[in-house]
Each structure stands twice: as structure tokens, then as C-alpha cells.
């Protein structure tokens, strides 16, 4: 079976780590624009990592280089994660919510100086969106007339969601911890289907009891 463009780029980087766009373009007979497009997609998936070399003293900016990322190499992370979540949720079934809250706190701890902080809700949401996007959620927020909403265009746990729907509760707990407000899950990304394509959480501006 013929490889697609992304697969060809990854195969080239396997043999030629720290390659530039120009080197990939010449080797695979692709336009630089096409190479950059596919590299951007592979970087979002953590299959490729980019490096910005330090200045060499020569004129002009040094060319950025690319290598295979962690997720492009064989690993057993998914199996380990499945086993860990199975142990966590099955052992803690009598105290399910406590397990959800503990996992949320481990994944996205609230800095001690921000616990009980009296900032504006908008500033808290903006800060939270930045934190979530650093973890691949592709999140944004909308200030609606009824209540603000946070929307995820990507679920970083999609491959685990069918077996562990509790991960949606973990996301909800993360939002509540950082905003110190009640949050409801309106919809979540389907683990296998294209619809719904986003997760949506509503923020209720009433202080949690």
C-alpha cells in the first residue's frame, strides 16, 4: 500500500532526524508549503517535534529542524493508562467522586496562590483556556447571554473514552477546580463517531457550596 504524504515525511525523519523543510521537500519532491502543512498536522498529534537552532553567527535566521516525536515511536503508554484507570475506578467504586477529583487535581493542579482567588471570571477562563490548550484540548470559550461556555474541539483522551467515560467527569472537575464555580457537561465528543465534534461545558456563575 502506498504511503500518504504524512507517512512519507515520518519515514524520512526516521532516517534523517533534524531535517529542515527544504531537505524534506527536495527528498520527497514536495513543495515547501505542502511539507509545512503536513508537519503542522503531525506536530499537533505529537508525532513530530520541531527545534529552533541557536544562532550560528552567520547571516539570516537558522532553519528550523524536525524529528520524530515521542508518540511516533513504539511505546506501551496506552496499555499502562488503561490498566491504571481500571485499577483506580474499580477499586474506588464506593468513593467514585473522590477518585475523579483526585485525578483532576493531579492532572491540572490549582496553584496554591490561586486557591480562593478573587479575580474576574473572564480572567480565570482565559487563563484556564491557555492551560488546557497546552495539553491539546483545542479549547475556546463563548460569553453567552445565559452563561459562559467552554468548548473543546479535541479530546486528548478519545481513545480511552469508550472504556472510561469517567474521563468526562474528570474534565468537568478540572473546570470547577480552576473556576470555583459549578459546571455542567452539555455534550461530549463521541469516541468513535464524528458527531458531536466538540465537548461543551456550561459555567454557572453561582458560588459552589
Secondary structure per residue as TSV (DSSP state, phi and psi in degrees):
chain	resnum	aa	ss	phi	psi
A	1	X	-	360.0	132.6
A	2	X	-	-71.6	137.7
A	3	X	-	-74.7	146.9
A	4	X	-	-81.3	177.5
A	5	X	H	-61.6	-43.8
A	6	X	H	-62.0	-41.1
A	7	X	H	-64.9	-37.5
A	8	X	H	-65.0	-41.1
A	9	X	H	-64.4	-43.2
A	10	X	H	-64.7	-38.8
A	11	X	H	-64.1	-39.3
A	12	X	H	-65.5	-42.6
A	13	X	H	-68.1	-26.9
A	14	X	H	-61.6	-38.1
A	15	X	H	-90.9	-23.5
A	16	X	S	-133.2	73.0
A	17	X	T	-63.2	153.9
A	18	X	T	63.5	38.1
A	19	X	E	-86.0	152.1
A	20	X	E	-93.8	167.5
A	21	X	H	-58.3	-41.2
A	22	X	H	-63.2	-41.4
A	23	X	H	-66.6	-41.4
A	24	X	H	-65.7	-43.1
A	25	X	H	-59.0	-47.6
A	26	X	H	-65.1	-44.6
A	27	X	H	-66.4	-38.7
A	28	X	H	-100.2	0.2
A	29	X	T	56.8	50.3
A	30	X	-	-119.6	157.0
A	31	X	-	-73.8	149.6
A	32	X	H	-55.7	-36.7
A	33	X	H	-63.7	-40.3
A	34	X	H	-65.4	-42.1
A	35	X	H	-62.1	-46.2
A	36	X	H	-61.8	-38.7
A	37	X	H	-60.5	-48.4
A	38	X	H	-71.4	-35.2
A	39	X	H	-63.4	-41.1
A	40	X	H	-60.2	-41.0
A	41	X	H	-66.8	-42.5
A	42	X	H	-67.8	-33.4
A	43	X	H	-67.4	-41.1
A	44	X	H	-60.7	-32.3
A	45	X	T	-86.8	0.5
A	46	X	T	65.0	23.3
A	47	X	S	-86.2	-22.2
A	48	X	E	-133.1	144.5
A	49	X	E	-119.4	139.6
A	50	X	E	-104.7	151.3
A	51	X	E	-130.3	137.4
A	52	X	-	-108.2	103.6
A	53	X	-	-64.0	150.5
A	54	X	-	-71.7	159.5
A	55	X	-	-64.2	141.1
A	56	X	-	-101.2	-4.0
A	57	X	S	96.5	-14.8
A	58	X	S	-80.3	160.4
A	59	X	S	-69.6	146.0
A	60	X	S	89.1	163.5
A	61	X	-	-82.5	133.4
A	62	X	-	-61.5	142.6
A	63	X	-	-70.6	136.5
A	64	X	-	-68.1	143.3
A	65	X	E	-116.1	162.6
A	66	X	E	-134.9	143.3
A	67	X	E	-141.4	165.2
A	68	X	E	-64.9	139.9
A	69	X	-	-89.4	-179.9
A	70	X	G	-59.3	-43.3
A	71	X	G	-73.6	-10.3
A	72	X	G	-85.0	-9.8
A	73	X	S	-103.5	152.3
A	74	X	-	-59.3	134.1
A	75	X	-	-156.0	169.4
A	76	X	-	-116.8	28.5
A	77	X	H	-64.2	-43.2
A	78	X	H	-62.6	-43.8
A	79	X	H	-62.8	-41.3
A	80	X	H	-63.7	-41.9
A	81	X	H	-64.1	-44.6
A	82	X	H	-59.5	-45.3
A	83	X	H	-63.1	-42.7
A	84	X	H	-65.3	-43.5
A	85	X	H	-68.1	-36.0
A	86	X	H	-60.7	-47.1
A	87	X	H	-62.6	-45.2
A	88	X	H	-61.7	-52.0
A	89	X	H	-76.7	-32.9
A	90	X	H	-74.6	-41.8
A	91	X	H	-68.6	-30.6
A	92	X	T	-100.9	21.0
A	93	X	G	-55.2	-35.9
A	94	X	G	-69.0	-22.5
A	95	X	G	-127.2	56.5
A	96	X	H	-58.3	-46.9
A	97	X	H	-63.9	-33.5
A	98	X	H	-63.6	-39.6
A	99	X	H	-64.9	-42.1
A	100	X	H	-60.8	-47.6
A	101	X	H	-65.3	-39.4
A	102	X	H	-63.9	-42.7
A	103	X	H	-65.9	-41.3
A	104	X	H	-60.7	-41.9
A	105	X	H	-67.7	-32.2
A	106	X	H	-73.2	-39.4
A	107	X	H	-71.5	-46.1
A	108	X	S	-135.4	74.4
A	109	X	-	-64.9	143.6
A	110	X	-	-83.5	123.4
A	111	X	-	-54.9	139.3
A	112	X	G	-53.4	-37.5
A	113	X	G	-70.6	-11.2
A	114	X	G	-106.4	-0.5
A	115	X	T	-69.7	123.9
A	116	X	T	72.5	16.0
A	117	X	-	-63.6	140.9
A	118	X	-	-100.0	52.8
A	119	X	-	-89.8	170.8
A	120	X	-	-70.2	151.8
A	121	X	H	-62.1	-38.7
A	122	X	H	-60.1	-45.0
A	123	X	H	-66.3	-35.9
A	124	X	H	-66.2	-42.1
A	125	X	H	-64.8	-44.0
A	126	X	H	-60.5	-43.2
A	127	X	H	-65.2	-41.0
A	128	X	H	-66.3	-41.2
A	129	X	H	-58.2	-43.2
A	130	X	H	-61.7	-41.7
A	131	X	H	-64.0	-45.4
A	132	X	H	-65.1	-39.2
A	133	X	H	-68.0	-27.7
A	134	X	T	-68.1	-17.4
A	135	X	T	-104.7	9.2
A	136	X	T	90.9	16.2
A	137	X	-	-76.5	-18.9
A	138	X	-	50.6	54.2
A	139	X	E	-95.2	159.0
A	140	X	E	-151.5	171.5
A	141	X	E	-134.6	155.5
A	142	X	E	-129.6	131.3
A	143	X	E	-91.3	92.0
A	144	X	-	-91.3	166.3
A	145	X	S	-66.4	-36.8
A	146	X	S	-77.5	-48.9
A	147	X	-	-169.7	154.4
A	148	X	E	-68.1	153.2
A	149	X	E	-127.6	143.8
A	150	X	E	-111.3	131.3
A	151	X	E	-122.0	132.2
A	152	X	E	-105.0	125.3
A	153	X	S	-89.2	-7.9
A	154	X	-	-142.3	140.2
A	155	X	-	-108.2	109.9
A	156	X	T	-63.4	-13.9
A	157	X	T	-109.8	20.4
A	158	X	H	-56.7	-38.1
A	159	X	H	-69.9	-13.2
A	160	X	H	-108.6	-7.6
A	161	X	H	-65.7	-36.4
A	162	X	T	-63.6	-40.1
A	163	X	T	-82.2	-30.0
A	164	X	-	-129.4	73.6
A	165	X	T	-63.2	-14.0
A	166	X	H	-62.3	-17.0
A	167	X	H	-65.3	-26.1
A	168	X	H	-66.2	-36.9
A	169	X	H	-66.8	-34.2
A	170	X	H	-64.2	-44.4
A	171	X	H	-59.6	-43.2
A	172	X	H	-60.5	-42.7
A	173	X	H	-65.7	-35.9
A	174	X	H	-60.6	-46.8
A	175	X	H	-62.3	-44.3
A	176	X	H	-65.3	-38.9
A	177	X	H	-62.6	-41.1
A	178	X	H	-83.6	-26.2
A	179	X	H	-99.1	-17.0
A	180	X	-	56.5	39.9
A	181	X	E	-141.1	155.0
A	182	X	E	-65.9	142.5
A	183	X	E	-133.2	140.5
A	184	X	E	-119.0	145.3
A	185	X	E	-90.0	115.5
A	186	X	E	-85.1	-39.1
A	187	X	E	-162.2	158.7
A	188	X	-	-137.5	154.3
A	189	X	-	-57.4	134.3
A	190	X	-	-74.4	138.2
A	191	X	S	-63.8	-25.4
A	192	X	S	-123.3	-28.6
A	193	X	S	-93.8	162.4
A	194	X	S	-80.6	-16.7
A	195	X	S	-122.6	134.3
A	196	X	S	-70.2	149.5
A	197	X	-	-91.9	-7.6
A	198	X	S	-138.2	159.3
A	199	X	E	-98.9	144.4
A	200	X	E	-135.3	131.3
A	201	X	E	-121.9	135.5
A	202	X	E	-99.4	136.1
A	203	X	E	-102.2	127.9
A	204	X	E	-107.1	114.1
A	205	X	E	-74.1	54.7
A	206	X	E	-126.2	127.5
A	207	X	E	-56.6	135.7
A	208	X	-	-65.1	144.0
A	209	X	-	-67.1	360.0
